[in-house]
């Protein structure tokens, strides 16, 4: 079983706080989530500490906004009183929901939720063995995983149930982590130690792997000896943004930089001018988290796709490539860029009306007019689909997509929202 490192975020009044009993504001929740998403964390638990429905809705909005930018699993819990609360968390983009085993009604909620959404999406947190003992059969039927909040319970838990667990640990203690993770029933660990700014999660995973723990980390399919080096004993690395494919920079690796990159998950290079190893962003904070590394056909160049924190260039530019030499105008055909560009124009018309603009006409007439046009264009697609000539349906689909994007702009929905929703299905 691959073992997980799970981070925890507590929300109070829409912002991150230090813990369930400490409402002191923590670092910015979106910054924390971004770091967790890139640094090697496998999953995030988010706990809603709200006291009333108004605060609950505020925390739900934060969770939804977080999920727009997260690619790792998010499980949320807290203030779940009814089945509707579970649905709202799933609709906010969470992959799993965690119920509180100490609250009455958790088993009944788990039964309904597991039948509706699947057992693999329902988790439970437990503080004592009594709950597990009294609900053993129901737990194994309705829960996929449990969060064990007291590590001293582990021996007793393992004697009662086979449900895999994530265990909360108090501090960074490698020996203790190893003892816990070596248990067959344990799927992962979590704890406050993950909030330490100097902690390198990928290095922790590398340490755990060296002691025989199976972790989700980088295992290179190529060895350094498989690569063809230049006259200086290095390999050039072309660096791209993993989301946009924008080329950010060109740098060089020697063997030490290559191995450090794999073990830390952060792009590390060899500076030819300073003749030393340097991790990108070590002093500036503009870290590059590795998403993938690929060798070219001749094994003499590496293409790295990264999550760039801040900017790539020391000049302050997002990319090192910004001095124009020549340019030939062309019609953009990249589907993603075309849709984003058209949507951008529509938003611009909404914010900066232009006389005579059909788009502004639709916004001025309001939602009912926009919905009427979406309905009409949808009907036109159906009619065109009966025509053997495919040109007509291409035209009608284009019209429909335009009007759909006007509706999206009117309702504040972006293509990122749509992609996020589709990616979770």
C-alpha positions in Angstrom: 0.0 0.0 0.0 1.3 3.5 -0.9 1.4 5.7 2.1 0.2 9.2 2.2 1.2 12.5 3.8 -2.0 14.5 4.5 -2.1 18.2 5.3 -4.9 19.8 7.4 -6.5 23.2 7.0 -9.0 24.6 9.6 -11.4 27.3 8.5 -13.1 29.9 10.7 -15.2 32.7 9.2 -13.7 31.9 5.7 -10.0 32.1 6.7 -7.5 29.6 7.9 -6.9 29.3 11.7 -4.3 27.4 13.6 -6.5 24.7 15.0 -9.9 23.5 16.2 -9.3 25.1 19.6 -7.0 28.0 18.4 -8.7 30.5 16.2 -5.6 32.6 15.7 -5.3 33.3 12.0 -2.8 31.1 10.2 -1.1 32.0 6.9 -3.2 32.8 3.9 -5.3 29.8 3.1 -4.8 30.0 -0.6 -1.1 30.3 -0.2 -1.1 27.2 2.0 -3.2 25.3 -0.4 -0.9 26.2 -3.3 2.1 25.0 -1.4 0.5 21.8 -0.4 -0.7 21.2 -4.0 2.9 21.4 -5.3 5.2 20.3 -2.5 4.4 16.6 -2.4 1.3 16.5 -0.1 -1.0 13.7 -1.2 -4.3 14.9 0.2 -5.7 17.8 2.2 -8.3 17.6 5.0 -10.3 20.8 5.4 -12.3 21.3 8.6 -15.2 23.8 8.7 -15.3 25.2 12.3 -18.4 27.4 11.7 -20.9 28.0 14.4 -23.9 29.0 12.3 -25.3 28.7 8.7 -24.0 32.1 7.6 -20.5 31.2 8.6 -20.9 27.7 7.2 -21.8 29.2 3.8 -18.7 31.5 4.0 -16.5 28.5 4.6 -18.1 26.6 1.8 -17.3 29.4 -0.6 -13.6 29.3 0.6 -13.6 25.5 0.0 -15.0 25.9 -3.4 -12.5 28.6 -4.4 -9.7 26.4 -3.0 -10.8 23.5 -5.1 -10.7 25.6 -8.3 -6.9 25.6 -8.0 -6.1 22.3 -6.4 -5.2 19.1 -8.2 -4.7 16.8 -5.2 -7.6 15.2 -3.3 -9.5 17.3 -0.9 -11.6 15.8 1.9 -13.8 18.2 4.0 -15.7 17.9 7.2 -17.0 19.8 10.2 -20.5 21.2 10.9 -22.2 18.4 9.0 -25.6 18.1 10.5 -27.7 16.8 7.6 -27.3 15.1 4.2 -27.6 18.4 2.5 -24.3 19.5 4.1 -22.6 16.5 2.5 -24.0 17.3 -0.9 -22.8 20.9 -0.6 -19.2 19.8 0.1 -19.2 17.6 -2.9 -20.7 20.3 -5.1 -17.9 22.6 -3.7 -15.4 20.3 -5.5 -14.4 18.0 -2.6 -13.5 14.4 -3.6 -14.3 13.0 -0.1 -16.3 14.1 2.9 -15.4 13.3 6.6 -18.0 12.8 9.3 -17.3 13.2 13.0 -17.6 9.9 14.7 -18.3 11.5 18.1 -21.5 13.2 16.9 -24.9 11.5 17.1 -26.3 10.6 13.7 -23.0 10.1 11.9 -23.7 6.4 11.1 -27.1 7.3 9.6 -25.6 10.1 7.5 -22.8 7.8 6.4 -25.4 5.1 5.3 -27.3 7.6 3.2 -24.2 9.3 1.8 -22.3 6.0 0.9 -25.4 4.8 -1.0 -25.8 8.1 -2.8 -22.1 8.9 -3.6 -20.2 5.6 -2.9 -18.4 4.3 0.1 -15.0 5.4 -1.2 -16.0 9.0 -0.8 -17.0 8.8 2.9 -14.5 9.1 5.8 -14.8 9.4 9.5 -12.7 10.9 12.3 -12.5 9.0 15.6 -11.2 10.0 19.0 -11.9 6.8 21.0 -12.2 3.1 20.5 -15.8 2.9 21.9 -17.3 4.4 18.7 -15.5 1.8 16.5 -16.4 -1.1 18.8 -20.1 -0.2 19.0 -20.4 0.5 15.2 -17.9 -2.1 13.8 -20.2 -3.6 11.1 -21.7 -0.2 10.0 -18.3 1.4 9.8 -16.9 -1.3 7.5 -20.0 -1.0 5.4 -20.2 2.7 5.0 -16.7 4.2 5.6 -13.7 4.1 3.3 -11.1 5.4 5.7 -10.8 6.9 9.2 -8.8 9.7 10.7 -7.4 8.4 14.0 -6.9 11.4 16.3 -5.2 9.6 19.1 -2.2 7.4 18.0 -2.4 5.5 21.3 -5.6 3.9 20.0 -3.9 2.1 17.1 -3.3 -1.3 18.7 -7.0 -1.5 19.8 -8.2 -0.1 16.5 -6.4 -2.8 14.6 -7.9 -5.5 16.7 -11.4 -4.3 16.0 -11.5 -3.2 12.3 -9.7 -3.6 9.0 -10.6 0.0 7.8 -7.4 1.8 6.8 -6.5 4.8 8.8 -4.6 8.1 8.6 -3.0 8.9 12.0 -2.5 12.3 13.5 1.0 12.7 15.0 2.1 15.4 17.4 5.5 16.4 16.0 8.2 15.6 13.4 9.7 12.4 14.7 11.0 10.2 12.0 11.2 7.1 14.2 7.6 7.5 15.3 6.5 8.0 11.8 8.2 4.9 10.6 6.7 2.8 13.4 3.2 4.1 12.5 3.6 3.8 8.7 4.9 0.2 8.9 1.6 -0.9 10.2 -0.5 -2.6 7.4 -3.7 -0.9 8.5 -2.2 2.7 8.3 -2.6 4.5 5.0 -0.9 7.8 6.0 0.0 10.4 8.6 -1.1 14.0 9.3 -0.1 16.6 11.8 0.7 20.2 12.7 4.4 19.6 11.8 3.4 19.9 8.1 2.8 23.6 8.7 6.5 24.3 9.5 7.8 26.6 6.7 11.2 24.8 6.5 9.8 21.3 6.1 10.5 19.7 2.7 7.8 17.1 2.2 9.5 15.5 -0.7 12.7 15.0 1.3 10.6 13.5 4.1 9.1 11.1 1.6 12.6 10.3 0.3 13.7 9.5 3.9 10.7 7.3 4.5 11.3 5.5 1.2 14.9 4.8 2.2 13.5 3.0 5.3 11.2 0.8 3.2 8.0 2.8 3.2 6.2 3.0 -0.1 5.5 6.7 -0.9 4.2 8.6 -3.8 7.4 10.4 -4.8 9.7 10.7 -7.8 11.3 7.5 -9.1 13.3 8.3 -12.2 12.9 5.9 -15.2 16.3 7.1 -16.4 19.6 7.3 -14.6 22.0 10.2 -15.0 24.3 7.8 -16.9 21.6 7.4 -19.5 21.9 11.1 -20.5 24.4 12.5 -23.0 26.4 15.3 -21.4 27.8 18.4 -23.0 31.5 19.3 -22.9 31.1 20.7 -19.3 29.5 17.5 -18.1 26.0 19.0 -17.9 22.6 18.7 -19.5 20.5 21.8 -20.6 17.0 22.0 -19.1 14.2 23.7 -20.9 11.6 24.8 -18.3 7.9 25.2 -19.1 4.8 26.2 -17.0 2.9 22.9 -16.6 -0.5 24.6 -17.1 0.1 27.0 -20.0 3.2 25.4 -21.6 4.9 28.8 -21.6 8.6 28.4 -21.8 10.0 30.0 -18.7 13.8 29.6 -18.8 16.8 27.6 -19.8 19.3 26.3 -17.2 21.8 23.5 -16.7 22.1 20.4 -14.4 25.0 18.3 -13.4 24.5 15.0 -11.7 24.2 16.5 -8.2 21.5 19.0 -9.3 19.7 16.2 -11.1 19.6 14.0 -8.0 18.7 16.9 -5.7 15.8 17.7 -8.0 14.4 14.2 -7.9 14.7 13.9 -4.1 13.3 17.3 -3.2 10.8 17.8 -6.0 12.1 21.4 -6.5 14.1 22.4 -9.6 17.8 22.5 -8.8 20.5 23.6 -11.2 24.2 24.2 -11.6 25.2 27.8 -12.0 27.9 28.1 -14.6 28.7 31.7 -13.7 29.0 31.0 -9.9 30.2 27.4 -10.3 27.8 26.1 -7.6 24.5 24.2 -7.1 21.4 26.4 -6.7 17.8 25.6 -6.0 15.5 27.9 -7.9 13.8 30.3 -5.5 16.0 29.4 -2.5 16.6 33.1 -1.8 13.8 34.8 -3.8 11.0 32.4 -2.9 10.3 31.9 -6.6 10.4 28.1 -6.3 9.8 25.7 -9.2 8.0 22.6 -8.1 8.5 19.6 -10.5 5.5 18.3 -12.3 7.3 16.2 -14.9 10.8 15.8 -16.5 11.3 14.2 -19.9 14.4 13.6 -22.0 14.5 14.4 -25.7 15.1 11.9 -28.5 18.9 12.2 -28.2 19.0 12.1 -24.4 20.9 15.3 -24.3 18.2 17.8 -23.2 15.6 17.7 -20.5 12.2 19.2 -20.7 10.9 20.1 -17.2 7.2 21.1 -16.6 6.9 23.0 -13.3 4.6 24.9 -11.1 6.2 28.3 -10.9 5.8 30.3 -7.7 6.3 33.9 -8.5 8.3 34.7 -11.6 11.0 32.7 -13.4 13.3 35.5 -14.6 15.6 37.4 -12.3 14.5 40.6 -14.1 11.0 40.2 -12.6 9.5 39.0 -15.9 7.3 35.9 -15.8 9.5 34.3 -18.4 13.2 34.8 -19.4 12.1 35.0 -23.0 10.7 38.4 -23.7 13.0 40.2 -26.1 11.2 40.1 -29.6 13.3 39.3 -32.6 10.8 38.6 -35.4 7.1 37.8 -35.5 4.7 36.7 -38.2 1.0 37.3 -37.6 -1.1 34.1 -37.6 -4.6 32.9 -36.7 -4.6 31.2 -33.3 -5.9 27.6 -33.6 -5.2 26.3 -30.1 -8.7 25.4 -28.8 -8.0 26.3 -25.2 -6.5 29.7 -26.1 -9.3 30.5 -28.6 -12.0 29.8 -26.0 -10.1 31.8 -23.3 -9.5 34.7 -25.7 -13.2 34.9 -26.8 -14.3 34.7 -23.2 -11.8 37.5 -22.4 -13.3 39.7 -25.1 -16.8 39.0 -23.7 -15.7 39.9 -20.2 -14.1 43.1 -21.5 -17.4 44.1 -23.2 -19.2 43.5 -20.0 -16.8 45.7 -18.0 -16.2 48.3 -20.7 -19.3 48.6 -22.9 -18.8 49.4 -26.6 -21.4 51.2 -28.6 -23.0 48.9 -31.3 -21.6 45.7 -29.7 -24.0 42.8 -29.9 -22.5 41.4 -26.7 -23.3 44.5 -24.8 -26.9 44.4 -26.3 -27.3 41.0 -24.7 -25.9 42.1 -21.3 -28.2 45.2 -21.4 -31.3 43.1 -22.1 -30.4 40.8 -19.1 -30.4 37.2 -18.2 -33.8 36.3 -19.7 -32.7 37.5 -23.2 -29.4 35.6 -22.8 -31.2 32.4 -21.8 -33.6 32.8 -24.8 -30.7 33.0 -27.2 -28.9 30.0 -25.6 -32.2 28.0 -26.0 -32.6 29.2 -29.6 -29.0 28.3 -30.5 -29.4 24.9 -28.9 -32.4 24.2 -31.1 -30.4 25.3 -34.1 -27.8 22.7 -33.3 -30.4 19.9 -33.2 -31.8 21.0 -36.6 -28.4 21.3 -38.1 -27.5 17.8 -36.8 -30.2 16.4 -39.1 -28.4 17.9 -42.1 -25.8 15.7 -43.8 -23.6 18.7 -44.4 -21.3 19.1 -41.4 -20.5 22.7 -42.1 -23.9 23.9 -40.8 -23.5 22.2 -37.4 -20.0 23.6 -37.0 -21.4 27.1 -37.5 -24.3 26.5 -35.1 -22.1 25.0 -32.4 -19.8 28.0 -32.7 -22.9 30.3 -32.2 -24.0 28.3 -29.3 -20.6 28.4 -27.6 -20.5 32.2 -28.0 -23.9 32.6 -26.4 -23.0 30.1 -23.7 -19.9 32.1 -22.8 -22.1 35.3 -22.6 -24.2 33.3 -20.1 -21.1 32.2 -18.2 -19.9 35.8 -18.0 -23.3 36.9 -16.8 -23.3 34.3 -14.0 -19.6 34.7 -13.1 -18.6 31.2 -14.3 -15.2 30.8 -15.9 -13.6 28.1 -18.1 -11.5 27.1 -15.2 -14.7 26.4 -13.2 -15.9 24.2 -16.0 -12.6 22.3 -16.4 -12.4 21.8 -12.7 -15.9 20.3 -12.6 -15.2 18.0 -15.6 -11.9 16.9 -14.1 -13.7 15.6 -11.0 -16.2 13.5 -12.9 
